[in-house]
């Protein structure tokens, strides 16, 4: 997938996850955090090594957050 699409999708799902979390819609927040992590992992695969590590770590943090919501 094109990088711009992946980055925009990641940012949109992360934003919606945060909004839903703040609103108390935890099921929806979990969904959006996991989708954000999915797009970020796809983006990481297309990234140089240093950026890949950062994006992979951030995706893992989003997955952990979704598990604990």
LOSEMI-608950 format. One record per atom (N, C-alpha, C): residue number from 1; atom name; y, z, x. Coordinates in nm, 4 decimals, decimal comma, always signed. Atoms other than C-alpha are relative to their C-alpha. Example, Ala and Ser with C-alpha at 12.3 -4.5 7.8 and 13.67 -1.06 7.14 Angstrom:
! residues 2
+-----+-------+----------+----------+----------+
| num | atomo |        v |        w |        u |
+-----+-------+----------+----------+----------+
|   1 |     N |  -0,1190 |  +0,0000 |  +0,0890 |
|   1 |    CA |  -0,4500 |  +0,7800 |  +1,2300 |
|   1 |     C |  +0,1200 |  +0,0000 |  +0,0900 |
|   2 |     N |  -0,1190 |  -0,0060 |  -0,0820 |
|   2 |    CA |  -0,1060 |  +0,7140 |  +1,3670 |
|   2 |     C |  +0,1090 |  +0,0730 |  -0,0770 |
+-----+-------+----------+----------+----------+
//
This chain:
! residues 69
+-----+-------+----------+----------+----------+
| num | atomo |        v |        w |        u |
+-----+-------+----------+----------+----------+
|   1 |     N |  -0,1183 |  +0,0000 |  +0,0847 |
|   1 |    CA |  +0,0000 |  +0,0000 |  +0,0000 |
|   1 |     C |  +0,1239 |  +0,0000 |  +0,0887 |
|   2 |     N |  -0,1244 |  +0,0007 |  -0,0769 |
|   2 |    CA |  +0,3568 |  -0,0556 |  +0,1144 |
|   2 |     C |  +0,0508 |  +0,1424 |  +0,0260 |
|   3 |     N |  -0,0480 |  -0,1314 |  -0,0428 |
|   3 |    CA |  +0,5113 |  +0,2361 |  +0,2997 |
|   3 |     C |  +0,1057 |  +0,0555 |  -0,0947 |
|   4 |     N |  -0,1063 |  -0,0482 |  +0,0895 |
|   4 |    CA |  +0,8169 |  +0,2557 |  +0,0726 |
|   4 |     C |  -0,0570 |  +0,0548 |  -0,1303 |
|   5 |     N |  +0,0626 |  -0,0464 |  +0,1236 |
|   5 |    CA |  +0,5995 |  +0,2869 |  -0,2377 |
|   5 |     C |  -0,0656 |  +0,1362 |  +0,0208 |
|   6 |     N |  +0,0694 |  -0,1261 |  -0,0274 |
|   6 |    CA |  +0,3904 |  +0,5632 |  -0,0798 |
|   6 |     C |  +0,0991 |  +0,1147 |  +0,0182 |
|   7 |     N |  -0,0994 |  -0,1047 |  -0,0257 |
|   7 |    CA |  +0,6943 |  +0,7569 |  +0,0392 |
|   7 |     C |  +0,0727 |  +0,0390 |  -0,1281 |
|   8 |     N |  -0,0688 |  -0,0300 |  +0,1254 |
|   8 |    CA |  +0,8747 |  +0,7270 |  -0,2944 |
|   8 |     C |  -0,0924 |  +0,0731 |  -0,0974 |
|   9 |     N |  +0,0956 |  -0,0666 |  +0,0894 |
|   9 |    CA |  +0,5606 |  +0,8260 |  -0,4852 |
|   9 |     C |  -0,0248 |  +0,1434 |  +0,0436 |
|  10 |     N |  +0,0162 |  -0,1359 |  -0,0529 |
|  10 |    CA |  +0,5064 |  +1,1265 |  -0,2579 |
|  10 |     C |  +0,1186 |  +0,0864 |  -0,0417 |
|  11 |     N |  -0,1198 |  -0,0785 |  +0,0294 |
|  11 |    CA |  +0,8656 |  +1,2425 |  -0,3033 |
|  11 |     C |  +0,0123 |  +0,0299 |  -0,1497 |
|  12 |     N |  -0,0092 |  -0,0183 |  +0,1450 |
|  12 |    CA |  +0,8557 |  +1,1914 |  -0,6817 |
|  12 |     C |  -0,0998 |  +0,1060 |  -0,0480 |
|  13 |     N |  +0,1008 |  -0,0966 |  +0,0445 |
|  13 |    CA |  +0,5315 |  +1,3866 |  -0,7283 |
|  13 |     C |  +0,0298 |  +0,1403 |  +0,0546 |
|  14 |     N |  -0,0364 |  -0,1312 |  -0,0548 |
|  14 |    CA |  +0,6474 |  +1,6659 |  -0,4988 |
|  14 |     C |  +0,1136 |  +0,0610 |  -0,0827 |
|  15 |     N |  -0,1132 |  -0,0476 |  +0,0804 |
|  15 |    CA |  +0,9751 |  +1,6922 |  -0,6930 |
|  15 |     C |  -0,0473 |  +0,0464 |  -0,1377 |
|  16 |     N |  +0,0503 |  -0,0359 |  +0,1331 |
|  16 |    CA |  +0,7918 |  +1,6959 |  -1,0262 |
|  16 |     C |  -0,0890 |  +0,1242 |  +0,0068 |
|  17 |     N |  +0,0810 |  -0,1200 |  -0,0182 |
|  17 |    CA |  +0,5476 |  +1,9552 |  -0,8926 |
|  17 |     C |  +0,0864 |  +0,1246 |  +0,0068 |
|  18 |     N |  -0,0924 |  -0,1132 |  -0,0128 |
|  18 |    CA |  +0,8335 |  +2,1850 |  -0,7971 |
|  18 |     C |  +0,0654 |  +0,0310 |  -0,1344 |
|  19 |     N |  -0,0630 |  -0,0201 |  +0,1313 |
|  19 |    CA |  +1,0059 |  +2,1321 |  -1,1329 |
|  19 |     C |  -0,0960 |  +0,0675 |  -0,0980 |
|  20 |     N |  +0,0987 |  -0,0584 |  +0,0910 |
|  20 |    CA |  +0,6886 |  +2,2086 |  -1,3256 |
|  20 |     C |  -0,0352 |  +0,1424 |  +0,0394 |
|  21 |     N |  +0,0290 |  -0,1352 |  -0,0460 |
|  21 |    CA |  +0,6164 |  +2,5127 |  -1,1121 |
|  21 |     C |  +0,1097 |  +0,0957 |  -0,0455 |
|  22 |     N |  -0,1138 |  -0,0838 |  +0,0401 |
|  22 |    CA |  +0,9640 |  +2,6517 |  -1,1792 |
|  22 |     C |  +0,0042 |  +0,0213 |  -0,1513 |
|  23 |     N |  -0,0003 |  -0,0091 |  +0,1459 |
|  23 |    CA |  +0,9207 |  +2,5830 |  -1,5513 |
|  23 |     C |  -0,1214 |  +0,0753 |  -0,0540 |
|  24 |     N |  +0,1185 |  -0,0735 |  +0,0424 |
|  24 |    CA |  +0,5878 |  +2,7660 |  -1,5580 |
|  24 |     C |  -0,1140 |  -0,0887 |  -0,0472 |
|  25 |     N |  +0,1055 |  +0,0949 |  +0,0394 |
|  25 |    CA |  +0,3831 |  +2,4522 |  -1,6307 |
|  25 |     C |  -0,0932 |  -0,0186 |  +0,1195 |
|  26 |     N |  +0,0779 |  -0,0046 |  -0,1231 |
|  26 |    CA |  +0,1269 |  +2,5381 |  -1,3652 |
|  26 |     C |  -0,1054 |  -0,1098 |  +0,0092 |
|  27 |     N |  +0,0994 |  +0,1077 |  -0,0026 |
|  27 |    CA |  -0,1382 |  +2,2837 |  -1,4647 |
|  27 |     C |  +0,0649 |  -0,1311 |  +0,0432 |
|  28 |     N |  -0,0727 |  +0,1216 |  -0,0378 |
|  28 |    CA |  +0,1156 |  +2,0022 |  -1,4381 |
|  28 |     C |  +0,0485 |  +0,0081 |  +0,1445 |
|  29 |     N |  -0,0443 |  -0,0181 |  -0,1383 |
|  29 |    CA |  +0,2530 |  +2,1455 |  -1,1134 |
|  29 |     C |  -0,1149 |  -0,0278 |  +0,0965 |
|  30 |     N |  +0,1177 |  +0,0213 |  -0,0839 |
|  30 |    CA |  -0,0964 |  +2,1497 |  -0,9643 |
|  30 |     C |  -0,0299 |  -0,1492 |  +0,0139 |
|  31 |     N |  +0,0264 |  +0,1441 |  +0,0008 |
|  31 |    CA |  -0,1514 |  +1,7863 |  -1,0641 |
|  31 |     C |  +0,0978 |  -0,0739 |  +0,0921 |
|  32 |     N |  -0,1013 |  +0,0715 |  -0,0786 |
|  32 |    CA |  +0,1754 |  +1,6696 |  -0,9077 |
|  32 |     C |  -0,0061 |  +0,0365 |  +0,1482 |
|  33 |     N |  +0,0160 |  -0,0365 |  -0,1414 |
|  33 |    CA |  +0,1221 |  +1,8672 |  -0,5855 |
|  33 |     C |  -0,1191 |  -0,0741 |  +0,0616 |
|  34 |     N |  +0,1169 |  +0,0723 |  -0,0515 |
|  34 |    CA |  -0,2223 |  +1,7081 |  -0,5479 |
|  34 |     C |  +0,0279 |  -0,1493 |  +0,0134 |
|  35 |     N |  -0,0367 |  +0,1417 |  -0,0119 |
|  35 |    CA |  -0,0857 |  +1,3584 |  -0,6175 |
|  35 |     C |  +0,0934 |  -0,0213 |  +0,1183 |
|  36 |     N |  -0,0900 |  +0,0103 |  -0,1145 |
|  36 |    CA |  +0,1913 |  +1,4183 |  -0,3636 |
|  36 |     C |  -0,0809 |  +0,0031 |  +0,1295 |
|  37 |     N |  +0,0851 |  -0,0088 |  -0,1191 |
|  37 |    CA |  -0,0723 |  +1,5191 |  -0,1074 |
|  37 |     C |  -0,0796 |  -0,1288 |  +0,0187 |
|  38 |     N |  +0,0763 |  +0,1251 |  -0,0079 |
|  38 |    CA |  -0,2772 |  +1,2082 |  -0,1893 |
|  38 |     C |  +0,0851 |  -0,1124 |  +0,0593 |
|  39 |     N |  -0,0882 |  +0,1045 |  -0,0529 |
|  39 |    CA |  +0,0170 |  +0,9751 |  -0,1285 |
|  39 |     C |  +0,0386 |  +0,0279 |  +0,1449 |
|  40 |     N |  -0,0379 |  -0,0348 |  -0,1367 |
|  40 |    CA |  +0,1135 |  +1,1628 |  +0,1853 |
|  40 |     C |  -0,1144 |  -0,0275 |  +0,0975 |
|  41 |     N |  +0,1147 |  +0,0299 |  -0,0867 |
|  41 |    CA |  -0,2381 |  +1,1297 |  +0,3277 |
|  41 |     C |  -0,0154 |  -0,1509 |  +0,0205 |
|  42 |     N |  +0,0033 |  +0,1455 |  -0,0159 |
|  42 |    CA |  -0,2329 |  +0,7556 |  +0,2601 |
|  42 |     C |  +0,1100 |  -0,0456 |  +0,0950 |
|  43 |     N |  -0,1121 |  +0,0320 |  -0,0886 |
|  43 |    CA |  +0,1050 |  +0,7381 |  +0,4316 |
|  43 |     C |  -0,0318 |  +0,0400 |  +0,1434 |
|  44 |     N |  +0,0362 |  -0,0474 |  -0,1342 |
|  44 |    CA |  -0,0298 |  +0,9380 |  +0,7263 |
|  44 |     C |  -0,0913 |  -0,0999 |  +0,0699 |
|  45 |     N |  +0,0916 |  +0,0973 |  -0,0601 |
|  45 |    CA |  -0,3013 |  +0,6777 |  +0,7817 |
|  45 |     C |  +0,0741 |  -0,1188 |  +0,0602 |
|  46 |     N |  -0,0791 |  +0,1129 |  -0,0482 |
|  46 |    CA |  -0,0296 |  +0,4169 |  +0,8396 |
|  46 |     C |  +0,1046 |  +0,0417 |  +0,1035 |
|  47 |     N |  -0,1047 |  -0,0555 |  -0,0857 |
|  47 |    CA |  +0,1789 |  +0,6401 |  +1,0678 |
|  47 |     C |  -0,0447 |  +0,0100 |  +0,1453 |
|  48 |     N |  +0,0330 |  -0,0267 |  -0,1401 |
|  48 |    CA |  +0,1984 |  +0,6787 |  +1,4465 |
|  48 |     C |  -0,0577 |  +0,1415 |  +0,0150 |
|  49 |     N |  +0,0742 |  -0,1257 |  -0,0183 |
|  49 |    CA |  -0,0017 |  +0,9700 |  +1,5897 |
|  49 |     C |  +0,0816 |  +0,1261 |  -0,0253 |
|  50 |     N |  -0,0788 |  -0,1225 |  +0,0158 |
|  50 |    CA |  +0,2783 |  +1,2275 |  +1,6055 |
|  50 |     C |  +0,0391 |  +0,0229 |  -0,1458 |
|  51 |     N |  -0,0375 |  -0,0111 |  +0,1406 |
|  51 |    CA |  +0,3962 |  +1,1562 |  +1,2508 |
|  51 |     C |  -0,1238 |  +0,0205 |  -0,0874 |
|  52 |     N |  +0,1258 |  -0,0177 |  +0,0753 |
|  52 |    CA |  +0,0350 |  +1,1358 |  +1,1267 |
|  52 |     C |  -0,0389 |  +0,1471 |  -0,0045 |
|  53 |     N |  +0,0354 |  -0,1427 |  -0,0058 |
|  53 |    CA |  -0,0275 |  +1,4935 |  +1,2407 |
|  53 |     C |  +0,0897 |  +0,0824 |  -0,0916 |
|  54 |     N |  -0,0951 |  -0,0740 |  +0,0838 |
|  54 |    CA |  +0,2853 |  +1,6207 |  +1,0669 |
|  54 |     C |  -0,0290 |  -0,0231 |  -0,1478 |
|  55 |     N |  +0,0254 |  +0,0326 |  +0,1405 |
|  55 |    CA |  +0,2093 |  +1,4393 |  +0,7425 |
|  55 |     C |  -0,1336 |  +0,0559 |  -0,0476 |
|  56 |     N |  +0,1301 |  -0,0552 |  +0,0357 |
|  56 |    CA |  -0,1543 |  +1,5477 |  +0,7450 |
|  56 |     C |  +0,0103 |  +0,1504 |  -0,0220 |
|  57 |     N |  -0,0193 |  -0,1447 |  +0,0148 |
|  57 |    CA |  -0,0507 |  +1,9099 |  +0,7950 |
|  57 |     C |  +0,0754 |  +0,0321 |  -0,1287 |
|  58 |     N |  -0,0770 |  -0,0238 |  +0,1220 |
|  58 |    CA |  +0,2044 |  +1,8883 |  +0,5147 |
|  58 |     C |  -0,0856 |  -0,0255 |  -0,1238 |
|  59 |     N |  +0,0898 |  +0,0277 |  +0,1129 |
|  59 |    CA |  -0,0563 |  +1,7340 |  +0,2826 |
|  59 |     C |  -0,0968 |  +0,1164 |  -0,0201 |
|  60 |     N |  +0,0902 |  -0,1150 |  +0,0096 |
|  60 |    CA |  -0,2950 |  +2,0204 |  +0,3614 |
|  60 |     C |  +0,0718 |  +0,1195 |  -0,0625 |
|  61 |     N |  -0,0780 |  -0,1093 |  +0,0580 |
|  61 |    CA |  -0,0188 |  +2,2676 |  +0,2746 |
|  61 |     C |  +0,0210 |  -0,0210 |  -0,1504 |
|  62 |     N |  -0,0141 |  +0,0291 |  +0,1429 |
|  62 |    CA |  +0,0378 |  +2,0925 |  -0,0591 |
|  62 |     C |  -0,1306 |  +0,0255 |  -0,0750 |
|  63 |     N |  +0,1312 |  -0,0256 |  +0,0616 |
|  63 |    CA |  -0,3351 |  +2,1100 |  -0,1343 |
|  63 |     C |  -0,0235 |  +0,1499 |  -0,0153 |
|  64 |     N |  +0,0121 |  -0,1459 |  +0,0089 |
|  64 |    CA |  -0,3385 |  +2,4817 |  -0,0542 |
|  64 |     C |  +0,0895 |  +0,0570 |  -0,1098 |
|  65 |     N |  -0,0923 |  -0,0446 |  +0,1045 |
|  65 |    CA |  -0,0353 |  +2,5299 |  -0,2768 |
|  65 |     C |  -0,0584 |  -0,0279 |  -0,1379 |
|  66 |     N |  +0,0598 |  +0,0363 |  +0,1294 |
|  66 |    CA |  -0,2090 |  +2,3471 |  -0,5625 |
|  66 |     C |  -0,1170 |  +0,0914 |  -0,0345 |
|  67 |     N |  +0,1135 |  -0,0892 |  +0,0232 |
|  67 |    CA |  -0,5180 |  +2,5655 |  -0,5209 |
|  67 |     C |  +0,0458 |  +0,1387 |  -0,0464 |
|  68 |     N |  -0,0483 |  -0,1355 |  +0,0264 |
|  68 |    CA |  -0,3082 |  +2,8815 |  -0,5483 |
|  68 |     C |  +0,0997 |  +0,0093 |  -0,1143 |
|  69 |     N |  -0,0955 |  -0,0007 |  +0,1123 |
|  69 |    CA |  -0,0866 |  +2,7799 |  -0,8409 |
|  69 |     C |  -0,0703 |  +0,0543 |  -0,1225 |
+-----+-------+----------+----------+----------+
//
